[in-house]
Amino acid sequence: MKISQQEVEHVAHLARLHLSREELQTMTGQLDTILSYVAKLDELDTRDVEPTTHALSVTNAFREDAVKPSLTQREALANAPQHNEESFMVPRVL
């Protein structure tokens, strides 16, 4: 076994999870299976494999920045439920 029931109990306690005895046994078995699979992946020779961030090649389709006319302050505030001629007014959040 890669993980003990005591370790699962400890992690559950840290995560504020209250597991019954049955859930604890099930979780221990499931986590052991996951850790065994990850350990199996360690057997692969990945020396010549370049690290990647995505499984597929991804390129961003950014456009060039262009200065365009924007709303005036008055136009931006025109449909605001409440404003003070300078900015939007929203309820205080405490």
Steps between C-alpha positions, in 0.01 A plus 500: 500500500626847405287683756383399844161552656663726760639723223155524340351586839763771547435655158124480554546680832708774334232537230229512768335189358307272730522149357319197636694173542359371169588823318847493652560145376364584154708818479814318612452240228429760231796718595725193510390413145571854381844509665585158355413629153718808548785279620457291184547816292839549670621189317478678163821628343428868436858628459444597134147636547481878505285645781169642381217699649234355268447162340451671164690788346314817593563846362330817610318702237571847628421803292708811484407769748321785332392829650130553437259764622328400821200620698517830676458496875148642463403228245642223720302621800177571307332164577644454848237455772703736721799720431656818633595656164847345532451131579250222558351484848450155649384375839770478762633149558632431848 
